[in-house]
Amino acid sequence: MVPKNGAGGNLIASMTGYARAQGSDDRRHWVWEARSVNGRNLEIRCRVPPGFDRLENPARAAVGGRMKRGNVSLTLTVTSERQTKPLAINRALLAELATLVEEVRKSTGAAPPSADGLLRVRGVIEEEDAGQETEEALATLDKALQASLDEALKGLVVSRAAEGKALAAVIDGHVAEIEALCSRATERALAQIGTVRARFEAQLAELLGRVPALSEERFAQEVALLVGKADVREELDRLNAHIAQARALLADARADNPVGRKFDFLCQEFNREANTLCSKSADIELTRIGIDLKGAVERMREQVQNVE
């Protein structure tokens, strides 16, 4: 059964999720966006505006404290509360331009430039800087930004858990399908032993009639050897053990015990046994069951790729 979500309950986590959080002060508004998709390891990409690079390392540490696997992208967008800043004239540049213009006018006789012409020169008119914020103000700002980041990451964890709940139900369905196919294979394998024995006995009896030197003892050995090669009970036992382990992984998954890597390896083992079952099958119906089993394992593996 899929573990139920709730207090003390265990649940696998998906590596897919999205969340955002926002905040503001008297000077600016900001938004954190957190996205994650599946990945073999934990990879973190952090994009912040110029001047906020100091937040990258704390942001990466915050992600690492909550997640073990996945490609996680963090984006910080900051906008000023003021639509436009006050304008100021760069008087030093303007004076330099006036001197150069006067020199050119005297040497060429050109008409003097108008005031609006000088003001159009890049750099003459600037947006006035309100000044550097104090260390105390920056510390307050960073604390507010990190609080919003924490809110976004909590939302991302919740999003991944919700996706994981649905994912667990899908995986549990695949495990049930594999279990049903293994039950059918077990029933067919028992019938296969008798069928194979009868077929090989008939073939060897015909051969024994053609080759009088073949002893009864050698005849029995050949029958036993061929029947043993077609015996798939060992593979079915291992498949049933893998089914039990898959259910244990679903039940034991939690934040401090991600099971994605273990589940991925288990799918490889499922596929190995299914391949052996098909190769040893001497019965068309058992071969069909084995092919269906491989398909069910592959469908489960595709879902497992997104488990943390």
N, C-alpha and C positions, 0 to 999 in steps of 0.2 A: 504494500500500500504506500501511496505517496505521503510523506510526513506532513502533518498539518501545521499551518502557520499559526503562531500564537506565542504566549508566554512560555518560554522554555522549550518551544518546539524547534525542530531543526528543519532547515530548508536550503536547497542549493541556491546559489546566486548566479544570475546570468552576467555576462560581460557587456551586455548592451543596455544602455540607459542614457537619459538626458535630464538635466535640471538646470534651473537658473535662479539667481537671487539678485536683488538690487538694494541700493541704499543711496543716501545723499547727505550732504551737509549744506552749510550756507553758501558754499562756493561752487559745488559740483554735484553731478549725479553719476552713479556708476552701476554697471551690470556685470555680474559674473555668469558665464555660461560653462557648463561642464557636460561633456559628451564622452561616451566610451563605447568601444566595439571590441570584438574578440581579438586576442593576440596570444602568442605562446608565453610571453613574459609580461611584466608590467612596464609599459613604456608611457612616458608622460611628456606631453607637449604643452608649453605654457606661453601664451602670447599676451603681452601687456603693453600699454602705450609707453612712449619714451618718457623717461623720468620715473617710471614705476618698476624698474628692473630689480629693485631691492626686494620685491615681493615674490620673485620666482622661486628662490630656494625654500622659503617657508611654505609656498603653495605645493611644491613637489613633496615636501616632507608630510604635509597634511594628507595628500593623496596616498602616499605610501603607508600611512598609518591606518588607512581604512580599506585598502584594496590590495590584492595579491597578484592579480593578472588582468590583462586587458590593455588596449591602447586608449589612454585617457587624454583628452584635449581640454585645456582650460583657456578661456578667453576673457580678458577684462576690457571693458569699454568704459571710458570716462568722458563725460561731456561737461562743459562749463555751464553754470547756471546763467551767466551773463551771455546774451546773444552777441554783443560786440563789446570790445574793450575801449576805454578812452583813448583818443588819439593824441600824439605828441609830435612836435617837429624836432628833427635831428638838426639842431642849430649849427653844430660843428660842420656837418656835411654841407648844409646850406651855405655857410660862409665860404667854404672851400670852393663850392660850385660858383658862387658869385665872383670870386677872385679869378677863376679860370675863364669865366664868361667875359669879364672885363678885359682880360688879356687878349682873348680872341676878337672881341669887338674893336679894340684899338688897332690890331694888326690887319684886320680884314674889312673894317668899316661896316660890319653887320649890325642890324638893328638890335637893341638890347632885348633880352627875353622878357616875357610877361611873368607876373608872379605865379599864375596858375601853371605856366610851363615849367617853372622851377619845381613847383610842388608835385608835378607828375613824375619827376625823376625818382626811380626806385630807391627807397631808403630814406628819403627826406621826411616822409610821413610814416610814423611807426605806431603800433599799438602799444599803449603805455603798460608797462609791467607793474602789477600791484605790489611787487617786491617779494623777496624770498620769505617763505613761511618759517616760523620759528621751529626749533627742534620739538618743542612741546606740541605745537600744532601738527607737525608731521607725525609724531608718535600717536596722537589722537586719530589722525586720518588713517594710519596703518592699522590701528586697532579696529576701526570701523570696517575697513576693507577686508580684513581677515575674518571678522565676524560674518560678513556677507559671504565670503568664500566658504566658511564653515557651514553656513546654511545651504549653499549650493551643493556641497559635497554630501551633506546629510540627505538632501533630496535625490542625489545621484544613487546613493546606497539604497534608498527606498525604491527607486525606479528599477535598479538591477534586481532587487529582491522580488518585486512584483513580476518582472519578466521571468525570473528564476522559478517562481511558483508555477507559472504556466508551462515553463520548460520541463519542470519535474513531472508534471502530469503527462506530457507527451512522451518523455523517456520511459516512464513507468508503463505506458501503453505499449511501447516497443518491447520492453522486457516481458510483458505478458504475452505478446505475440510470439516472441522467441520461445518462451516456455511452452506454449501450445504446440508449436512446431516440433519441439524436442519430444513432447509426449507422443505426437503422431509418429515421429521417427523411431521412438522406442518400441511402439507397437509393431511397426513395420519391420524393424530389425529382428525381432523375435521370429516373425514369420519368414524373414529372409534366410535365417540359418537353415530352416528345414528345406526351403526351396533350393538354396545353394547346394546343400548336401545331396538332395535327390538328383539335381542336375549333374553334379560332378561324379556322383556314383554311376549314373547312366553312361557318362562319357568315359570314365575309367573302366567300366565293365566292358564297354565296346573295345577299348584299347587292350584290355586283358585278354579278350577273346582273340585278338589279332596277334598278341605277343604272349605266347604260352609261358615264356621264361619269367614273366612278372609274377612274383609271389603274392599270396594273400596278405602277408604282413606289409609288403611294400605298397600294396593297394590301399590298405588302411592308413598308412602313413601319408600317402598322397591326398587322400580324402581329408584327413585331419589338417594338413597344411593348407589346402585350398579353402576349407571352411574357416580356419583361423584368420586368414587374410581378409575375409569378408566380414569378420566380427567387428562391429562398430560400437559395442557396449562401452568400451573404455572412453571413446570420444564423447558419447552421450553422458557418461558420468561426469566428465570434465565440464561439459556444457551446463549441466545442472548445477555444478559447483560455481561456475561463473554467474549463473542467474542469481544464486543466493548472495554472491559478493556484490552484484549490481544493486540488489535491494538494500544491502547493508550500507553501501555508499550513499544511496538516496536518503537513508534514515540518519546517517551520521554526519551529513554535510552541515556546516555552520560557518560563521565568519572566520573563526580561527582554525578551521579545518577544511579548506577548499579541496574539492575532490575531482576537479576537472582533469588533471594530469592522470590520476589513477583510473578514471573512467575511460580516458582515451587509450591507455594501455590495455584495459580490459576488453575494449572493442577489438583490438588487434588479436587478442587471445580467442575471442569469440569467432573471429573470421578464420583463424588458423584451424580451429576444430571443425568449422563448417566445411572448409576446403578438404580436410582429411576425410570427413564423412562422405563427401561426394566422390572422392577418388577411390574409396574402399567399397562403395556401393556396387552391388551386383544385381540391383533391382531397380527398374525404371521409376517406380513410384517413390522409392527412398531417395533416388537421385533428384526427383522433382522437389521433394521436401527439403533436401539439402540446398537446392538453388533458392527456394523461397526463404530459407533460413539465412543465406548469405545476403539476400535483399533486405531482410528485416534488420540484420546487423549493420548494414551500410546506412540505412535510414536512421538508426539510432546513433551511429557514429557522427553523422552530419549534425544532429542536435547536440551531441556531447561537445562538439567543437566550440560551443558558445558557453560552456559551463566554466565558472571560475575555478 
